[in-house]
Amino acid sequence: MRARQYDPGYVNYFEYFNRQHFFEAHEVLEALWLPQRQGPNGLFYKGLIQLAGAFVHLQKNRLGPAVALFGLAQANLQKYPANHEGLAVASVLAMIEDWLRKSKSADPLTNPFTPAGAPRLCLQTSGSRD
């Protein structure tokens, strides 16, 4: 199988996200999303940007804005197939649901996010793109 060719900004999103540099993940993908936000991957990229943004808010102990962004990310990513652009979207949606549950049920003074419990996203680099 050949390695997939993705835009470097898309690949960098995963690298930043997995290092818990959520703001940087948001920024690098936003640069890719802006010129093609009306295209077929516009809402997909937007959902991933919102996902990273939710974790930025969790890192800053702002549960309300995190919950709002998790909901927006979920709504946007649900529009795509279970596997899209090398991402197991179904798994990401399950992860969002879990973080929504933890964030909504948390004591307002207790943040469910810890660096040790941070999620990771896996970008598939071989096989077909969808």
N, C-alpha and C positions, 0 to 999 in steps of 0.2 A: 504494500500500500504506500502511496505517496503521502508526504506530509502536506497538510492543508496550508493554503496561503491566505492569511488574514491580514487585514490592515494592521500595521504596527500599533496604532492607537487602541484598537480592540484588544490585542494581545497584552498591551501595557495595562489596560483596565484590570485584567485578571491578576497580573503581577502585583499591582498596587493593592488591589482588594485583598489578596491573600497575605500581604504583609501588614494588613490593617492600616494602610494609608488610604482611608476611604475618601477623604477630600481630594487627593490626587487622582484616585480612580475616577471620581466624578468629573474632574476637570479634563482628564485626557479623553474620556469618552464623549464629553460634551463637544469637544473640538471636532470629533468625527460626526456626531449627530447633527450639529447645527446646519451644515450645508445640505443634508439629506433628510431633514426631519419630516418632510412630506412624502418620502419614498417608502418602499415596502418594509424597511427595517426601522423606520422612524419611531414607532411606538415601542419596539423592542429595545432599542438603545435608550430611549427615554425611561423605560422601566428599569433598566440596569443602572442608569444614572440616579433614579429615585431610590433604588435599593442602597447604593453606596451612600447617598445623602441620609437615609434613615440611620445608618450606622455612624455617620458623623454626629448626628444628634444624640445617639446613645452614648457615644464617647464623651459628649459634653453634658451628659446627664439630663437631657431634655426628652422625656418620654412622650409627651403629647405630640410634638412635631415628628418624632420617629414613627409613632403609630400612624400618623397621617400619611407619611411618605411610604411606609410599608403597604398601606391600602392602595395608594396610587400605583406603586410598582406592581402590585398583584393584579390590579385591573388592566394594566397595559400588557403585562407578560402573558396573561390568560388568553390573549388574542392570537398566540403563536402555538405551533405544534409542540408536542412533548419534547422533541429534540429539534433545535433550531440553531443554525450558525455554530455548531460544535458545542452547544450548551444543552444539558439535560434540563430543559425548562420545567418539566414536571417536578423534578427534584428541587429546583429553586423555589417553585411555588409552595411546595411542602415546607421548605425551610422558612419562607416568609410567613406562612400560617403559624408555624411554631413560634417565631419571634413576635408575631402579633399577639398570640395567646399569652406568652410570657410577659410582654410589655403591658398589655391591658390588665392583667391580673396582679401585676407587681404593686407593692406598696409604693405610693408616689415618691417616697424617700429612698426606695431601694431599686437601684438600676439592675436589670437582669444581665446586662452586658459585662463580661470580664474578658480581658485579653486571652486568657487560656481557653475560654469557651467561644471565641470568635469563629464564625463560619468561614469556609473556604469554598471557592468556586473552581470547578475543573473544566478547562477548555480542551475538548477532544482535538487532536491534531492529525488524525489519520482517518481515512474513510470518506464518506460523502458528507456534504455540508448540511444537509437536512435529514 
